[in-house]
Amino acid sequence: MKIAVDAMGADYGPGPVIEGVVMALSDYPEYEFVLVGHSAKLPFYLEKYGIAGHPRISIVHAETVCEMSEPSTIALRAKKDSSITTCARLLKAKEVDAMVTPGHTGATVAATKVLVRTLPGIDRPALAASLPLKRGGRFILMDAGANTECTPVNIVQFAIMGEVYAQYLFQLETPRVSLLSVGGEDIKGNDLTKESFKLLEQREQLNFVGNVEADVIFEDVADVLVTDGFSGNVMLKGIEGLARSTMYWLKRVLSKNALRLAGAMLAKNAFIELRSLGDADDIGGAPLLGINGICIIGHGSSSPRAVRSAIRVAGECVTFGLNERITARLNATGSNTAELEHELADAKK
Amino acid sequence: MKIAVDAMGADYGPGPVIEGVVMALSDYPEYEFVLVGHSAKLPFYLEKYGIAGHPRISIVHAETVCEMSEPSTIALRAKKDSSITTCARLLKAKEVDAMVTPGHTGATVAATKVLVRTLPGIDRPALAASLPLKRGGRFILMDAGANTECTPVNIVQFAIMGEVYAQYLFQLETPRVSLLSVGGEDIKGNDLTKESFKLLEQREQLNFVGNVEADVIFEDVADVLVTDGFSGNVMLKGIEGLARSTMYWLKRVLSKNALRLAGAMLAKNAFIELRSLGDADDIGGAPLLGINGICIIGHGSSSPRAVRSAIRVAGECVTFGLNERITARLNATGSNTAELEHELADAKK
């Protein structure tokens, strides 16, 4: 198992990433790591974290880094030598089995889509985020933002890819797949959800549980929630924004007087626990599903623990045969792009 | 001022609605109320709340009620005699100045769109929800779900309508208007936001502040946030779902042991305050902007206080001349449907 790790893309530089790699080195004695980044800068960190000259570590030079403020296309234009682009190139050449980056999501999507390409039969890749359920456990949301414009073909393929990922992540045989919409009834929604609904419903092998409204997504109504990348992204980010605001509000109302402050001190661990519900350090990131390789995209501010988890997930996805299973499932359900387009055209006749 | 109140549409029957009307009767000695509902059932409640035979109360009979589980079209098909449809009919006939309903949002949109019609020059109405900002105050989100399919024409008109509503609600002269997107940069977004961005940018009289990503919407970056009704609805409902889950999580982490429970008891009022941040009882509901009349849609589980607020907002919107101002602003910015369509066609040449 050889994993390329983008060592430069994180918000706080190589430190937390290298620390995560150090953890993974001892977790997985059979894994090899290709650290991608500036060859003049990385040795300092390897030295610092005590893994200089480690037999399972190698460095591949990347001259630049895609900054968060830069457009996604930068990875393919002005910064073809970025750490993200270099990781994608290694993945394409099959020099590594998987890549992990805590870098620019859009740039990673762009670079892998163009360089690594999608799996045969898949039109577009999708980002699979996972969110906590109210009563424990998690669910998968996809597309969380890889595609701003989607077709029913994409939605169905997101459902198939999400199903296989849920089989891995939740160890479920037949994960429940749902469609995000504005009403529980089949007849509600927009043109995209209505057309997608019909296609999903026709796939009898899929455990499709129908439309789900956004206010019940935390109630364990489905294991996979599919939607277009625009809606998925605004919902996910709206939720992130509220979570941050809520922690702020909680702090404010608790510090209003001495009595409340005393109470807050006593219950301190409860708030630490509440905050930790939000972080996904044990998953480490969102896989970009549908490309011809395994790619895990972590948060820019990933902790070392999150990096370690992302590496674990990347390795496990390879071992699980995630992409082979997606391809098999795509064929079994007649969900290759050409098949779906044919079905759509037939329905319109 | 004469206001039609849908007395039957709320989740818990006429009680809370009539209680809200009782409050409004004393708040606004010049307002008259037309209670719309079953004429055999309402007198019981008027008696109960001590307003039977009140000189400023009249009843208009409506045989049926649109249930929340029924499709929106019910108001125009099987239940043309519903309380919502009857309110819309009174508004259309100008027998009332405004209508307030705590009933079925979709049914209200359908009934008013068809019966009351849109304002001249407006293509589609939009639901204007308001959400709390992190550091106090609120912002307006529209469309919160009246339209599942939108065009750039609709988005621009939502911006104009939202601007005027913000002038009323926040007493601002030039509210900041923003466009919900998946990236801060102009070039990001989907086809709809890209086209809408150009049109909004060209309206120099509009204080358009550009794209806003959903994770910063609580940070006071804009007074009005416009988007299509599908994205707006899934974001709003996702946020509502998280808010509910968070209160559940908070309770769970606080009741884990005796120490935390003791702390929670001491700080009890803080949690009550936190919960109250979420309710919008002082606004009472979301106006449906763009129809040729004033219509406020409250929550199905509106408290009497929320009903009172909805009545206040309805009356104030009439006095403010909300619709006259929308029409004037539409003309001043060249944003009538025909003008916008022309501009779009020109841009595509």
Chai-1 contact restraints between the chains, C-beta under 6 A:
chainA,res_idxA,chainB,res_idxB,connection_type,confidence,min_distance_angstrom,max_distance_angstrom,comment,restraint_id
A,K134,B,S245,contact,1.0,0.0,6.0,A-B,restraint_1
A,K134,B,Y248,contact,1.0,0.0,6.0,A-B,restraint_2
A,G145,B,V182,contact,1.0,0.0,6.0,A-B,restraint_3
A,T148,B,V182,contact,1.0,0.0,6.0,A-B,restraint_4
A,T148,B,N190,contact,1.0,0.0,6.0,A-B,restraint_5
A,E149,B,N190,contact,1.0,0.0,6.0,A-B,restraint_6
A,L180,B,V234,contact,1.0,0.0,6.0,A-B,restraint_7
A,V182,B,G145,contact,1.0,0.0,6.0,A-B,restraint_8
A,V182,B,T148,contact,1.0,0.0,6.0,A-B,restraint_9
A,V182,B,F230,contact,1.0,0.0,6.0,A-B,restraint_10
A,V182,B,N233,contact,1.0,0.0,6.0,A-B,restraint_11
A,N190,B,T148,contact,1.0,0.0,6.0,A-B,restraint_12
A,N190,B,E149,contact,1.0,0.0,6.0,A-B,restraint_13
A,N190,B,F230,contact,1.0,0.0,6.0,A-B,restraint_14
A,E213,B,K237,contact,1.0,0.0,6.0,A-B,restraint_15
A,A214,B,V234,contact,1.0,0.0,6.0,A-B,restraint_16
A,A214,B,K237,contact,1.0,0.0,6.0,A-B,restraint_17
A,A214,B,G238,contact,1.0,0.0,6.0,A-B,restraint_18
A,D215,B,K237,contact,1.0,0.0,6.0,A-B,restraint_19
A,D215,B,E240,contact,1.0,0.0,6.0,A-B,restraint_20
A,D215,B,G241,contact,1.0,0.0,6.0,A-B,restraint_21
A,I217,B,G241,contact,1.0,0.0,6.0,A-B,restraint_22
A,F218,B,G241,contact,1.0,0.0,6.0,A-B,restraint_23
A,F218,B,S245,contact,1.0,0.0,6.0,A-B,restraint_24
A,F230,B,V182,contact,1.0,0.0,6.0,A-B,restraint_25
A,F230,B,N190,contact,1.0,0.0,6.0,A-B,restraint_26
A,S231,B,S231,contact,1.0,0.0,6.0,A-B,restraint_27
A,S231,B,V234,contact,1.0,0.0,6.0,A-B,restraint_28
A,N233,B,V182,contact,1.0,0.0,6.0,A-B,restraint_29
A,V234,B,L180,contact,1.0,0.0,6.0,A-B,restraint_30
A,V234,B,A214,contact,1.0,0.0,6.0,A-B,restraint_31
A,V234,B,S231,contact,1.0,0.0,6.0,A-B,restraint_32
A,V234,B,M235,contact,1.0,0.0,6.0,A-B,restraint_33
A,M235,B,V234,contact,1.0,0.0,6.0,A-B,restraint_34
A,M235,B,M235,contact,1.0,0.0,6.0,A-B,restraint_35
A,M235,B,G238,contact,1.0,0.0,6.0,A-B,restraint_36
A,K237,B,E213,contact,1.0,0.0,6.0,A-B,restraint_37
A,K237,B,A214,contact,1.0,0.0,6.0,A-B,restraint_38
A,K237,B,D215,contact,1.0,0.0,6.0,A-B,restraint_39
A,G238,B,A214,contact,1.0,0.0,6.0,A-B,restraint_40
A,G238,B,M235,contact,1.0,0.0,6.0,A-B,restraint_41
A,G238,B,G238,contact,1.0,0.0,6.0,A-B,restraint_42
A,G238,B,I239,contact,1.0,0.0,6.0,A-B,restraint_43
A,I239,B,G238,contact,1.0,0.0,6.0,A-B,restraint_44
A,I239,B,L242,contact,1.0,0.0,6.0,A-B,restraint_45
A,E240,B,D215,contact,1.0,0.0,6.0,A-B,restraint_46
A,G241,B,D215,contact,1.0,0.0,6.0,A-B,restraint_47
A,G241,B,I217,contact,1.0,0.0,6.0,A-B,restraint_48
A,G241,B,F218,contact,1.0,0.0,6.0,A-B,restraint_49
A,L242,B,I239,contact,1.0,0.0,6.0,A-B,restraint_50
A,L242,B,L242,contact,1.0,0.0,6.0,A-B,restraint_51
A,S245,B,K134,contact,1.0,0.0,6.0,A-B,restraint_52
A,S245,B,F218,contact,1.0,0.0,6.0,A-B,restraint_53
A,T246,B,T246,contact,1.0,0.0,6.0,A-B,restraint_54
A,Y248,B,K134,contact,1.0,0.0,6.0,A-B,restraint_55
A,W249,B,L274,contact,1.0,0.0,6.0,A-B,restraint_56
A,W249,B,L277,contact,1.0,0.0,6.0,A-B,restraint_57
A,V253,B,A270,contact,1.0,0.0,6.0,A-B,restraint_58
A,V253,B,E273,contact,1.0,0.0,6.0,A-B,restraint_59
A,V253,B,L274,contact,1.0,0.0,6.0,A-B,restraint_60
A,L254,B,A267,contact,1.0,0.0,6.0,A-B,restraint_61
A,L254,B,A270,contact,1.0,0.0,6.0,A-B,restraint_62
A,L259,B,L266,contact,1.0,0.0,6.0,A-B,restraint_63
A,R260,B,A267,contact,1.0,0.0,6.0,A-B,restraint_64
A,R260,B,A270,contact,1.0,0.0,6.0,A-B,restraint_65
A,A262,B,L266,contact,1.0,0.0,6.0,A-B,restraint_66
A,G263,B,G263,contact,1.0,0.0,6.0,A-B,restraint_67
A,G263,B,L266,contact,1.0,0.0,6.0,A-B,restraint_68
A,G263,B,A267,contact,1.0,0.0,6.0,A-B,restraint_69
A,A264,B,A267,contact,1.0,0.0,6.0,A-B,restraint_70
A,L266,B,L259,contact,1.0,0.0,6.0,A-B,restraint_71
A,L266,B,A262,contact,1.0,0.0,6.0,A-B,restraint_72
A,L266,B,G263,contact,1.0,0.0,6.0,A-B,restraint_73
A,A267,B,L254,contact,1.0,0.0,6.0,A-B,restraint_74
A,A267,B,R260,contact,1.0,0.0,6.0,A-B,restraint_75
A,A267,B,G263,contact,1.0,0.0,6.0,A-B,restraint_76
A,A267,B,A264,contact,1.0,0.0,6.0,A-B,restraint_77
A,A270,B,V253,contact,1.0,0.0,6.0,A-B,restraint_78
A,A270,B,L254,contact,1.0,0.0,6.0,A-B,restraint_79
A,A270,B,R260,contact,1.0,0.0,6.0,A-B,restraint_80
A,E273,B,V253,contact,1.0,0.0,6.0,A-B,restraint_81
A,L274,B,W249,contact,1.0,0.0,6.0,A-B,restraint_82
A,L274,B,V253,contact,1.0,0.0,6.0,A-B,restraint_83
A,L277,B,W249,contact,1.0,0.0,6.0,A-B,restraint_84
